[in-house]
Amino acid sequence: MADYDVFVADCPARSTLEVIAGTWSVVVVYALGDGPRRYSDLRDRIGGISKKMLTQTLRKLERRGIVERRNLATVPKGVEYRLTDLGRSLLAPVSVLARWAEEHAEELAGDSST
């Protein structure tokens, strides 16, 4: 393993964090943790995400090798998304983060100006 330091501006580890640390990336990875899902199932599962944002997030995760897109031989044509091995390795920390957010949502939802 190479020596990376997220505190260095041009470190590859920092750009990796930029890809995976966004709200939608975390939610999409977490949603795919139960197994492959069609695009429409993901959109229905993830409240508040626009079609454009879901598409952008899936493409970004696919380019980075976290998500795999598979065309289905169905009528009408369908597409399914699943986590790759790399994506599955990300699932454990993302799941912990998501559960922490759920557990502490009420505490953190207060007025941020105080």
C-alpha positions in Angstrom: 0.0 0.0 0.0 1.3 3.4 -0.9 1.7 6.2 1.6 -1.1 8.6 1.1 -2.0 11.6 3.2 -5.5 13.2 2.9 -4.1 16.4 4.3 -2.0 16.9 1.1 -3.9 19.0 -1.5 -3.2 16.8 -4.5 -3.2 13.4 -2.7 -5.2 10.7 -4.5 -6.8 9.7 -1.2 -8.4 13.2 -1.0 -9.9 12.9 -4.4 -11.2 9.5 -3.5 -12.9 11.1 -0.4 -14.5 13.7 -2.7 -16.1 10.8 -4.8 -17.4 8.8 -1.9 -18.2 11.3 0.8 -21.0 13.2 -0.9 -24.5 12.6 0.5 -25.8 11.0 -2.6 -22.9 8.7 -3.1 -23.3 7.4 0.5 -27.0 6.9 0.1 -26.7 5.1 -3.3 -24.0 2.8 -2.0 -26.1 2.1 1.1 -29.2 1.4 -1.1 -27.3 -1.0 -3.2 -26.1 -2.9 -0.1 -29.1 -5.2 -0.2 -28.3 -6.3 -3.8 -28.7 -5.1 -7.4 -31.5 -2.6 -8.1 -33.0 -1.2 -11.2 -32.7 2.5 -11.8 -36.4 3.1 -11.1 -36.2 1.1 -7.9 -33.2 3.2 -6.7 -35.1 6.4 -7.5 -38.1 5.2 -5.6 -36.0 4.0 -2.7 -34.0 7.3 -2.4 -36.5 10.0 -1.5 -35.6 13.5 -2.7 -33.1 12.6 -5.3 -33.7 14.0 -8.8 -33.3 11.8 -11.9 -30.4 14.0 -13.0 -28.6 13.7 -9.6 -29.2 9.9 -9.5 -27.8 9.6 -13.0 -24.8 11.8 -12.2 -24.1 9.9 -9.0 -24.4 6.5 -10.6 -22.1 7.5 -13.5 -19.5 8.9 -11.1 -19.5 5.7 -9.0 -19.4 3.6 -12.1 -16.4 5.5 -13.5 -14.6 4.9 -10.2 -15.3 1.2 -10.2 -17.7 1.3 -7.2 -20.9 0.5 -9.1 -21.5 -1.8 -12.1 -24.2 -1.1 -14.7 -25.8 -4.1 -16.4 -28.2 -4.1 -19.3 -31.1 -6.5 -18.7 -32.6 -8.5 -21.5 -36.2 -7.5 -20.7 -39.0 -5.9 -22.5 -39.0 -3.0 -22.1 -35.2 -2.8 -21.8 -34.0 -2.4 -18.3 -30.8 -1.4 -16.5 -29.6 -2.8 -13.2 -26.9 -1.4 -10.8 -24.9 -3.4 -8.4 -21.9 -2.8 -6.2 -18.5 -4.1 -7.5 -16.1 -5.9 -5.1 -14.6 -2.4 -4.4 -18.1 -1.0 -3.8 -18.9 -3.9 -1.4 -15.7 -3.1 0.5 -17.1 0.5 1.0 -20.4 -0.8 2.2 -19.3 -1.5 5.8 -18.0 2.1 6.6 -20.9 3.6 4.7 -23.4 1.6 6.6 -21.9 2.6 9.9 -22.0 6.3 8.8 -25.6 6.0 7.7 -26.7 4.3 10.9 -24.9 6.9 13.0 -26.7 9.7 11.0 -30.0 8.0 11.7 -29.3 7.6 15.4 -28.2 11.2 15.8 -30.5 13.0 13.4 -32.6 14.5 16.1 -29.7 15.8 18.0 -28.2 17.4 14.9 -31.4 18.7 13.4 -31.7 21.6 15.8 -31.1 25.3 14.9 -27.6 25.5 13.5 -27.3 29.2 14.4 -27.1 28.5 18.1 
